[in-house]
C-alpha cells in the first residue's frame, strides 16, 4: 500500500499556506473571535458581508471534500487475515494520527473557518450596537443643542 497521506495533507494545508500557517491561522482566528466577543473588533455590515462570502466559499469547498474525508476515517476492507488487519490499521493511523495527517489538517481548516465566521457575525453585531450607540449619543447632543 502506498502511503501518500502526508503529501495530500500537505496539499490541503498548502491551500492555507502550509501546516504551520494553518496552525497560526487557527490561533489568530481564536484571538479574533475573543476580540470580537470583547468588543475590541467590529466591522460594518458591508465589510462583514464580503468577509462572510469569502469564508462561506472556503467552507463550501471544504464541504465538497467532506464525504471523501469521512471515507478516509473508515477502516479499509482489505480482508480478515493478520496482514490485512495490520495494513488497515496502518492506513487509519496514517489518515488520522497527528496534526500533519490529512483528516486532522482538514478538521483544523474547517474549525478555523467556523471560528472566523462566528467572529465576523459577532463583529458585525458589535459594530451595529456601537453605531446605534453613537447615533443615540449624537441625537442627545443635538437635542441639548436645540433645547
C-alpha positions in Angstrom: 0.0 0.0 0.0 1.3 3.4 -0.9 1.1 6.0 1.8 0.8 9.4 0.3 -1.5 10.8 3.0 1.3 13.1 4.2 1.5 14.5 0.7 -2.3 15.0 0.5 -2.4 16.6 3.9 0.4 18.9 2.9 -1.5 19.9 -0.2 -4.6 20.6 1.8 -2.6 22.6 4.3 -0.8 24.4 1.5 -4.2 25.9 0.4 -3.8 27.9 3.6 0.0 28.5 3.3 1.3 25.3 4.9 0.7 23.4 8.1 2.4 26.0 10.3 0.5 28.7 8.6 -2.8 26.8 9.2 -1.9 26.4 12.9 -1.1 30.1 13.1 -4.4 31.0 11.3 -6.3 28.8 13.9 -4.6 30.7 16.7 -5.3 34.0 15.0 -9.0 33.1 14.4 -9.5 32.3 18.0 -7.9 35.6 19.0 -10.1 37.5 16.5 -13.2 35.7 18.0 -12.1 36.7 21.5 -11.5 40.3 20.4 -15.0 40.4 18.7 -16.6 39.0 21.8 -14.9 41.6 24.0 -15.9 44.4 21.6 -12.3 45.1 20.5 -13.1 44.2 16.9 -16.1 45.3 15.0 -16.9 45.7 11.3 -19.7 47.3 9.4 -22.3 45.2 7.6 -20.8 45.7 4.1 -17.4 44.6 5.2 -18.9 41.7 7.1 -20.8 40.6 4.0 -17.6 40.4 2.0 -15.8 38.6 4.8 -18.7 36.2 5.2 -18.8 35.5 1.5 -15.1 34.6 1.4 -15.4 32.3 4.4 -18.5 30.7 3.0 -16.8 30.0 -0.3 -13.9 28.3 1.5 -16.4 26.3 3.7 -18.3 25.2 0.7 -15.1 23.9 -0.9 -14.2 22.0 2.2 -17.7 20.7 2.3 -17.2 19.2 -1.1 -14.3 17.2 0.3 -16.2 16.1 3.4 -17.5 12.8 2.0 -14.0 11.8 1.0 -12.7 12.7 4.4 -15.4 10.5 6.0 -14.3 7.6 3.9 -10.7 8.1 5.0 -11.8 7.7 8.6 -13.2 4.2 7.9 -11.0 1.1 8.1 -10.5 -0.2 4.5 -11.7 -3.7 3.9 -8.5 -5.4 2.9 -9.5 -8.8 4.4 -9.6 -10.6 7.7 -6.1 -12.1 7.9 -3.5 -10.6 10.2 -1.6 -8.8 7.4 -4.8 -7.2 6.1 -5.8 -6.1 9.6 -2.3 -4.5 10.2 -2.5 -2.8 6.8 -5.9 -1.4 7.5 -4.8 -0.1 11.0 -1.7 1.5 9.3 -4.0 3.2 6.8 -6.2 4.6 9.5 -3.2 5.8 11.5 -1.7 7.5 8.5 -5.0 9.3 7.8 -5.8 10.5 11.4 -2.9 10.2 13.8 -1.3 13.6 14.3 -1.6 17.3 13.3 0.0 16.6 9.9 -2.4 13.8 8.9 -5.0 14.6 6.3 -8.1 14.2 8.5 -6.6 16.5 11.2 -5.5 19.1 8.7 -9.0 19.1 7.2 -10.6 19.4 10.6 -8.3 22.2 11.6 -9.1 24.1 8.4 -12.8 23.6 8.9 -12.7 24.6 12.6 -10.6 27.7 11.7 -13.2 28.8 9.1 -16.1 28.3 11.5 -14.3 30.3 14.2 -13.8 33.1 11.7 -17.5 33.0 10.7 -18.5 33.3 14.3 -16.1 36.2 14.8 -17.4 38.1 11.8 -21.0 37.7 12.9 -20.1 39.0 16.4 -18.0 41.8 15.0 -20.9 43.0 12.8 -23.3 42.9 15.7 -20.9 44.8 17.9 -20.4 47.4 15.1 -24.2 47.8 14.7 -24.6 48.3 18.5 -21.7 50.8 18.6 -23.2 52.6 15.6 -26.6 52.7 17.3 -25.0 54.0 20.5 -23.1 56.7 18.6 -26.3 57.7 16.8 -28.2 57.9 20.1 -25.3 59.9 21.7 -25.3 62.4 18.8 -29.1 62.7 19.0 -28.9 63.5 22.7 -26.2 66.1 21.9 -28.4 67.6 19.1 -31.4 67.7 21.5 -29.3 69.5 24.1 -28.1 72.0 21.5 -31.6 72.8 20.2 -33.2 72.8 23.7 
